[in-house]
Amino acid sequence: MYRIGLDTVELKGEPFKILVEENQHVTTTEPLVKVDFDKIVACEKDPTVIVAFIEQAQINEITVQDKTVDHGEVCGEIKRT
């Protein structure tokens, strides 16, 4: 599960474009959503992205970059059981 932006409900979804359907099978290289982070910041909202893993039994190991990453860079890796 992921959350993009904090306290952004009042933006009514405007900075977000969902690229997949619910229950759609996706690959690791397929984008899920396009986000206009500049718009979020311009509206004085927090552009933080939160990723929550809700089924711990499926995860063997998680590594996360301890730095800011740019678009297209790997921010972490999940090894599944």
C-alpha positions in Angstrom: 0.0 0.0 0.0 1.3 3.5 -0.7 0.3 7.0 0.1 1.4 9.9 -2.0 1.3 13.3 -0.4 0.0 14.2 3.0 -3.2 16.1 3.6 -3.9 16.3 -0.1 -7.6 15.3 -0.1 -8.7 18.8 -0.7 -6.8 18.8 -4.0 -9.5 16.4 -5.2 -7.1 14.1 -7.0 -6.0 16.9 -9.4 -2.2 16.2 -9.1 -2.7 12.4 -9.6 -3.3 10.3 -12.7 -4.0 6.6 -11.9 -2.5 4.5 -14.6 -3.8 1.1 -13.6 -7.2 -0.5 -12.7 -8.1 -2.1 -9.4 -7.0 -5.8 -9.3 -5.0 -5.4 -12.5 -1.8 -7.5 -12.6 1.2 -5.3 -13.0 4.9 -5.8 -13.5 7.8 -4.4 -11.5 8.5 -1.9 -14.3 5.0 -0.7 -14.8 4.1 2.7 -13.4 1.0 2.8 -11.2 0.4 6.5 -10.9 1.7 9.8 -12.4 2.1 12.5 -9.8 2.6 16.3 -10.3 4.8 16.8 -7.3 5.3 20.5 -8.2 1.5 21.1 -8.0 1.4 19.4 -4.5 4.2 21.7 -3.3 2.7 24.8 -4.9 -0.5 24.0 -3.0 1.6 24.0 0.2 1.0 20.3 0.8 3.6 17.7 1.9 4.8 15.6 -1.1 6.0 12.7 1.2 5.5 9.2 -0.2 4.7 6.5 2.3 5.0 2.8 1.5 3.4 0.3 3.9 3.9 -3.5 3.6 0.8 -5.1 5.1 1.6 -8.8 4.7 5.0 -9.3 6.4 5.0 -13.1 5.8 5.5 -12.4 2.1 8.6 -10.3 2.6 12.0 -11.8 3.2 14.2 -8.7 3.2 13.8 -4.9 2.5 16.6 -2.6 1.7 16.0 1.2 1.3 18.4 3.9 0.0 19.3 6.2 2.8 19.3 9.3 0.5 17.0 11.3 -1.8 16.6 9.6 -5.2 15.7 11.1 -8.5 13.0 9.9 -10.9 14.0 6.6 -12.4 16.5 5.7 -9.7 15.9 2.7 -7.5 14.8 3.7 -4.0 14.9 0.2 -2.5 14.5 -3.5 -3.0 12.1 -6.1 -1.6 13.1 -9.7 -1.6 10.0 -11.9 -1.4 9.7 -15.4 0.1 
